[in-house]
């Protein structure tokens, strides 16, 4: 199974945010109680298993279990919270975001190529 970092503290998020100023970062917001999110999470994990997925910094946050972090991410990025939701951060900014059924391995790969 591919490895990805779970954000559980505000410090985890701040460190990831800082990393996103110097390299691309993929972030996934996951609802553990939503079947659509479960499918999107499978797509995210499928991406992580690719060569491209192993070369980029990735992280996820469980939106119910870590609601304060999830809310902080939405506030800091200026993006309305959705769940599931994926972000590609570059130069500290949101370069791409999708939610629900639009989170696919193919769409993540396309966003990284853009």
C-alpha positions in Angstrom: 0.0 0.0 0.0 1.3 3.5 -0.9 2.3 5.8 1.9 0.8 9.2 2.4 0.8 11.5 5.5 -2.3 12.0 7.5 -2.7 15.6 8.8 -3.9 15.4 12.4 -2.6 18.7 13.8 -2.5 22.3 12.7 1.3 21.9 12.7 1.1 19.0 10.2 -1.0 21.3 7.9 1.4 24.3 8.4 4.4 22.1 7.4 2.6 20.8 4.3 1.6 24.3 3.4 5.2 25.4 3.7 6.4 22.5 1.6 3.9 23.5 -1.1 5.8 26.8 -1.5 8.8 25.0 -3.0 7.3 21.8 -4.5 4.0 20.5 -5.8 1.8 18.9 -3.1 -1.3 16.7 -3.5 -3.8 17.0 -0.7 -7.0 14.9 -0.2 -9.9 15.6 2.1 -11.6 12.3 3.0 -14.9 11.6 4.8 -14.7 8.2 6.3 -18.5 8.0 6.4 -19.2 8.7 2.8 -19.3 6.1 0.0 -18.4 8.7 -2.7 -15.4 9.6 -0.6 -14.4 6.0 -0.3 -14.4 5.6 -4.1 -12.4 8.9 -4.5 -9.9 7.7 -1.9 -9.4 4.5 -3.9 -8.6 6.7 -6.9 -6.2 8.8 -4.8 -4.5 5.6 -3.7 -4.3 4.2 -7.2 -2.6 7.5 -8.2 -0.1 7.0 -5.3 0.9 3.6 -6.7 2.0 5.2 -10.0 5.6 6.5 -10.6 4.3 10.0 -10.6 2.4 9.4 -7.3 5.6 8.2 -5.6 7.5 11.3 -6.6 5.1 13.9 -5.2 4.5 14.9 -1.6 1.0 13.8 -0.7 -1.2 14.1 2.4 -4.8 13.5 3.5 -7.1 14.7 6.2 -10.1 12.9 7.6 -12.7 15.6 7.7 -14.8 14.3 10.5 -12.1 13.1 12.8 -9.9 16.1 12.2 -12.6 18.8 11.6 -10.5 21.7 12.9 -7.7 20.9 10.5 -10.2 20.5 7.6 -11.8 23.8 8.4 -8.4 25.5 8.7 -7.4 24.2 5.2 -10.6 25.6 3.7 -10.0 28.9 5.4 -6.2 29.1 4.5 -6.8 28.1 0.8 -9.9 30.2 0.4 -11.8 27.3 -1.1 -15.3 26.2 0.0 -15.1 22.9 1.9 -16.3 19.8 0.0 -15.8 16.2 0.9 -14.2 14.4 -0.8 -12.0 17.0 -2.2 -8.5 17.0 -3.8 -6.1 19.8 -4.2 -2.9 20.3 -6.1 -0.8 23.0 -4.4 2.0 24.7 -6.3 3.9 27.8 -5.2 1.7 27.9 -2.1 -1.4 28.3 -4.2 -4.3 26.0 -5.3 -3.5 25.1 -8.9 -6.2 22.5 -9.2 -9.1 21.3 -7.1 -11.8 18.7 -7.7 -14.5 17.0 -5.6 -16.7 14.0 -5.5 -16.8 11.8 -8.7 -14.3 14.1 -10.5 -11.5 12.8 -8.2 -10.0 10.2 -10.5 -6.5 8.9 -11.0 -6.6 10.2 -14.5 -7.7 13.7 -13.5 -5.0 13.9 -10.8 -2.4 12.9 -13.5 -3.7 15.5 -15.9 -3.6 18.2 -13.3 0.1 17.4 -12.6 0.9 17.5 -16.3 -0.8 20.9 -16.8 
